[in-house]
């Protein structure tokens, strides 16, 4: 497996994990537990995404430079678009079907 294929496989796994976490959050919100406030953030900084996924910041920055993961600039910072990343992961899964 080439490095690019391995990176895509890793990225796909990360997206699946993010989707699982999002579903758990939404499920908890649906149960209407009082006193629990959950904020669902549709974007993350490169640093937060890196630490959340256990991937080095350099690798994530490389993905951003190569436009492998959806991102946009806010001021001087690059943000990862988690919602779009999840959508892409779902499409990828459907294509591999």
VEXVEXFI-856075 format. One line per field, with one value per residue (C-alpha): residue number from 1; x, y, z; residue in three letters. Coordinates in nm, 3 decimals. Example, Ala and Ser with C-alpha at 12.3 -4.5 7.8 and 13.67 -1.06 7.14 Angstrom:
! residues 2
nr (1;2) $
px (1.230;1.367) $
py (-0.450;-0.106) $
pz (0.780;0.714) $
rest (ALA;SER) $
//
This chain:
! residues 97
nr (1;2;3;4;5;6;7;8;9;10;11;12;13;14;15;16;17;18;19;20;21;22;23;24;25;26;27;28;29;30;31;32;33;34;35;36;37;38;39;40;41;42;43;44;45;46;47;48;49;50;51;52;53;54;55;56;57;58;59;60;61;62;63;64;65;66;67;68;69;70;71;72;73;74;75;76;77;78;79;80;81;82;83;84;85;86;87;88;89;90;91;92;93;94;95;96;97) $
px (0.000;0.140;0.168;-0.120;-0.342;-0.246;-0.325;-0.664;-0.733;-0.634;-0.846;-1.144;-1.108;-1.089;-1.404;-1.587;-1.482;-1.596;-1.929;-1.970;-1.893;-2.139;-2.410;-2.349;-2.377;-2.699;-2.837;-2.759;-2.930;-3.236;-3.270;-3.319;-3.094;-3.134;-2.827;-2.611;-2.520;-2.341;-2.203;-2.152;-1.874;-1.880;-1.517;-1.188;-0.850;-0.565;-0.421;-0.745;-0.816;-0.464;-0.488;-0.844;-0.740;-0.394;-0.226;0.069;0.004;0.257;0.054;-0.270;-0.104;0.019;-0.337;-0.455;-0.181;-0.273;-0.643;-0.704;-0.938;-1.194;-1.065;-1.099;-0.920;-1.050;-0.820;-0.474;-0.596;-0.694;-1.001;-1.100;-1.462;-1.577;-1.926;-1.787;-1.527;-1.805;-2.005;-1.701;-1.643;-2.001;-1.967;-1.639;-1.801;-2.091;-1.855;-1.657;-1.990) $
py (0.000;0.341;0.632;0.807;0.500;0.461;0.828;0.792;0.477;0.658;0.959;0.735;0.568;0.908;1.022;0.708;0.770;1.134;1.022;0.770;1.040;1.280;1.014;0.948;1.318;1.349;1.040;1.188;1.512;1.320;1.152;1.497;1.450;1.757;1.947;1.819;2.085;1.962;2.193;2.032;2.212;2.177;2.293;2.234;2.397;2.193;2.158;2.033;1.799;1.661;1.595;1.456;1.206;1.122;1.233;1.467;1.831;1.806;1.527;1.722;2.036;1.827;1.706;2.068;2.186;1.907;1.984;1.622;1.732;2.013;2.331;2.706;3.008;3.223;3.519;3.364;3.019;2.717;2.529;2.172;2.145;1.840;1.833;1.819;1.562;1.338;1.381;1.283;0.980;0.864;0.903;0.712;0.428;0.415;0.403;0.114;-0.043) $
pz (0.000;-0.096;0.148;-0.027;0.001;0.367;0.435;0.268;0.472;0.793;0.700;0.626;0.968;1.138;0.959;1.067;1.428;1.408;1.267;1.551;1.808;1.642;1.647;2.017;2.090;1.894;2.065;2.408;2.307;2.187;2.526;2.675;2.976;3.191;3.298;3.013;2.763;2.453;2.190;1.850;1.667;1.287;1.252;1.436;1.432;1.289;1.639;1.793;1.501;1.531;1.904;1.878;1.612;1.743;1.421;1.409;1.327;1.043;0.881;0.915;0.776;0.482;0.416;0.431;0.191;-0.053;-0.001;0.107;0.384;0.363;0.521;0.508;0.645;0.929;0.972;0.995;1.103;0.896;1.016;0.931;0.815;1.014;0.862;0.508;0.614;0.749;0.428;0.222;0.444;0.393;0.016;0.025;0.219;-0.024;-0.321;-0.172;-0.089) $
rest (UNK;UNK;UNK;UNK;UNK;UNK;UNK;UNK;UNK;UNK;UNK;UNK;UNK;UNK;UNK;UNK;UNK;UNK;UNK;UNK;UNK;UNK;UNK;UNK;UNK;UNK;UNK;UNK;UNK;UNK;UNK;UNK;UNK;UNK;UNK;UNK;UNK;UNK;UNK;UNK;UNK;UNK;UNK;UNK;UNK;UNK;UNK;UNK;UNK;UNK;UNK;UNK;UNK;UNK;UNK;UNK;UNK;UNK;UNK;UNK;UNK;UNK;UNK;UNK;UNK;UNK;UNK;UNK;UNK;UNK;UNK;UNK;UNK;UNK;UNK;UNK;UNK;UNK;UNK;UNK;UNK;UNK;UNK;UNK;UNK;UNK;UNK;UNK;UNK;UNK;UNK;UNK;UNK;UNK;UNK;UNK;UNK) $
//
